Amino acid sequence: MDGVDGVDGALLRLADVLTGVEADLGDYCTYCYSEEEAALLAGPVGAIPPELLAGVAREVPDHWGDFANLYRKLTPRILALLVHDDLHVDEELVALRLADAGCWSTWSEPERDAVLGVCREWWSATLASYPAKPEARVVLSFLATTPIPLTEWLGIWNTRPDGPADRHAQDLFSWWWSDLAGNQVTVGFWDTIDITPTLKPWILEDARPRITKNPDLAHLLKTL
């Protein structure tokens, strides 16, 4: 772990915190998963094939008798694939499954802090490069489901220099412009989180200098 910084360092710290977590795989949906797959999931996390991890990352909780511990065990690998855009599962669905597994309610404080550490480094890395996959808008939608207020995530954006952070702000505004005009920007897998009251003032104030660097977007901004 020494010498590894940024998001990869945060992922290593998360894996270290969750080392030793075990899940009871005696009860699972035998229609969807084979004995071989259950044995793989019960074994070392590093030996689980990415496609099996992706399947579990999106799966509904009732397919596993010990869903909470299984997802907790797999979270370092799931997030490692997610932040590098290699999981191919909707980011907001992963956020929902983390909540289903008790990440923000029942996991220990060191475990929650380690997950948030990954989130912070992922956010910093996203804003520092353009283009980025997943896009800043997508990452922000994921971050909006964490216990950290959206204002704090947007505050980090405000501290970033011109360049990639500008382009990400322009892309976000282009994507959500019509929703902003209708005062209905919702995120979360079921669109249950209304971020309009926080996002719209940020767009009109803090992010305005970044967005108006694009003349076409400057015109759209005037319509809000």
Secondary structure as UniProt FT lines:
FT   TURN            2..3
FT   HELIX           6..17
FT   TURN            18..20
FT   TURN            25..26
FT   TURN            30..32
FT   HELIX           35..42
FT   HELIX           45..47
FT   HELIX           50..58
FT   HELIX           61..63
FT   TURN            65..66
FT   HELIX           67..83
FT   TURN            84..85
FT   HELIX           91..100
FT   TURN            101..106
FT   HELIX           109..127
FT   HELIX           136..143
FT   TURN            144..145
FT   HELIX           150..158
FT   TURN            162..163
FT   HELIX           164..181
FT   TURN            182..183
FT   STRAND          186..187
FT   TURN            189..190
FT   STRAND          193..194
FT   HELIX           196..204
FT   TURN            205..207
FT   HELIX           208..211
FT   TURN            212..213
FT   HELIX           215..221
FT   TURN            222..223
//
